[in-house]
Structures are given as structure tokens and as C-alpha cells.
Amino acid sequence: MIQYKLIYFDVRGLGEVSRQLFHLAGCEFEDVKIPRNDEQAWLELKKSTPFGQLPILKILDAESQNEIEIPQSSAIGRYLANQFGYAGKTPEEKAMVDAVIDQFKDFLVSQKRLTLAVRTKKSEEEINRVKEDIVTPAKDTYFKILKKLLENNSSGFLVGNDITWADLQISDNLTTLDGLGIFVPSEEPILAKFHEKIMNTPSLKTYFEQRPASLL
Amino acid sequence: MIQYKLIYFDVRGLGEVSRQLFHLAGCEFEDVKIPRNDEQAWLELKKSTPFGQLPILKILDAESQNEIEIPQSSAIGRYLANQFGYAGKTPEEKAMVDAVIDQFKDFLVSQKRLTLAVRTKKSEEEINRVKEDIVTPAKDTYFKILKKLLENNSSGFLVGNDITWADLQISDNLTTLDGLGIFVPSEEPILAKFHEKIMNTPSLKTYFEQRPASLL
């Protein structure tokens, strides 16, 4: 039997899609959350992580006691999505799912400039400058790509006919962007409809309702 | 029969690993290179690309005339690596290969700050500031991870016993960092040995010798 342990901070952030994949697949896992403000706990753990970062996924084969650790959020997400059948149905669909994830990660570079400014309590003027000069143009490009994918796909999902981890990742990011005031659902009906669809995924609804609130 | 067309600029950059994968696999492809300084040609092409970016991979099934376009360099690289058998041997190896690629892409965010400063002809003082304050600390973290992987793997490759597209990507980036003065082979013997090993891959040697020189 395989035992999974996901280790991340106590926010959605880069760990959330993997958590959702476990819930979507109905697969048990240990959801270890390191308090974001407990720097000591993190610095202690950091030494033993493969790349000095979180999330990591530990995969233990209980019979052989063989343990593998996978670092990097997208590598973990893709691994789980492939294991559970949410990576895309064909090699070409998988590549398109990967391309959407890469596009999200490109956008995340800009988003991080804003979340860093918020977290380090920069002035309102500086936060607004980052929003207007960096995040808004990046968001416009990113949203345009997402809307094109949704408009060209009658299933309501980003790629193919069924939910993939790209849908989870983009939807989760829309939740974050909503909280940051970057995604305004009433101004983006196509994205709002998509977001609502994913948030109403039957096997995830209870999880979404019960998880602790988190801006990021 | 499947016909591949890779479209990118006339530099190594984000297209090079896919080119190398075709050569490594001995698979024919059309290597379309858009001149970096021909802005008109690029703006014209940009409109018809899926995400407004290069590289893109066009996959044409000559029989059915069905054509698929894949955007995003890593999505293309992973797709080709999976097709040709250079993505890792097991799901867990594939995840580690993906994690290395993600680590490279994290570093690339910092590297881009430098290449942008060089390309937009910033002052020497500004270029040195970006090198010292942004690229060098990011490079230290990145190199530490790569060296740990190489030290823990007796094959000389980053993951598993055979060459993967992660080896190609990291080695190609070391070529770039060498040219930028960020990677000094004599100071990094582990990485220098790895770089030399990949550059001497029998099925790639002729390609490396014959390709046009490119800083980036």
C-alpha cells in the first residue's frame, strides 16, 4: 500500500492543487500544514527538503518501506494528476494541460510581485503601482488566453471533455485573484462561469466548504 | 506519418531543448527560425499563435491532415521527451525530471532580469547590480540543488541512469550562463564535468558543432 504525505504551509498557495487532486480522487493522504508564521519550524524542516522548498510530496511504499520525495508544486501536481487520471486523456491533451499550467506560472511571476508587496506591508501607493504597472497587464494577457481556450471548448473545461488539474489550478488562482481585487467576476463572465463550475465539482464541494479561509 | 514543425526565434533560448530532443531521437522536423530582429515577421506570426508566444510545435498527421499546435516551451519539451523516451523511466523519475525543469524555470525568472538589462543596453553599473543582487544569489541556490542531485546519482545524469530532457535543459542553460560570465567552469568542477558529458553526447555532437553560435 502506498501512503502519501503532502507537506506545505497553512495556506492554499502552491500546495492547494495537490490537496484538491487527493480529494477529487478520493485518495487518503496526510495533509501536513506548517504554520506560515512559525519560522523556526520551517527553517528546521527546510534542511531536510530535497530543494530547500515546499511543497514536497512523500510517497511511502508501506511494504518495502521505500520512500520517495518529490519537490516542486507542478511536478507534484502533474504526478498526482497522472496517477489519478486528471492529467488529460491523450499525450496531446496532456501537453495542452501542461501549457496552461506553464501560462499560469508565467503569470504567477507578476502576481508574486504584488503578494510580496502586500506581505511586506509596502505603502498603498507602492501596492497600487505594482497592481497597475505589473499585475494588470500580465493579467490581461493571461485572461485573454484562458477565455480563448474556454470559448473554443464546449465542455466548459479548459482542455478536453473532463476536469483536469489545469482547471483546478486556474480556478484556485481565480479565487486568489478575486481576493486580491484583480479578478472581478461581474466584469469577466466567461471566467466567472468557469470558476463557478469548478467550485461546484461534486466531489470537491464539501472540501471547499470546510477548508479554512486563506487569502493566498 | 506525423510531421513536426518547431517555430521559434533564431536563438537557442526556449526552443533549443526541443531541437535537441529531435536530434537525439533522430527524428526529422522542420526547424523554423524567426529572425529575432525582424519585428514585423514576429508581430504577423504572433496573431496566429495559440498563446501569442513562441516556441510552438505543430504536429501534422499527414494522413488525416489533422494539425495540433502546442505552445509553451516546457509543455513542448515534455511532450517530445515522452514521445521519444527521454522523460524518465518511471512516473517517479518523470516527476523528478519535471521538478528539475521547474527549478530551472524558477531560476530563469532571475536570469531574465539580467538578459533584459543586457538586451536593452543598460549601463554597466546597472548590469553589474542585477548580476550581484539578483542573479548571483539565485544562481547559488540553483547550483546547490543541481550539485546535490549529481553527487547523489552515480550515472552522471541528473535523474536516473540515462539522459533525460532535464539534462539537456540544464546543460543548455550552463552554456548560456558560461557566456554571461555567471557559470565559471573552473570554479564548479561538478557542473563542469556534467556539462562536458552532455555536450559530448554522441548523437548530439555533430549538431552542437554545426549549429550557429548564440549567446542566449
Interface residues (C-beta under 8 A of the other chain):
Chain A: P50 F51 G52 I59 I68 I70 P71 Q72 S73 S74 A75 I76 R78 Y79 N82 Q83 P91 E92 K94 A95 M96 D98 A99 I101 D102 Q103 K105 V109 T141 K144 I145 K148
Chain B: P50 F51 G52 I59 I68 I70 P71 Q72 S73 S74 A75 I76 R78 Y79 N82 Q83 P91 E92 K94 A95 M96 D98 A99 I101 D102 Q103 K105 V109 T141 K144 I145 K148
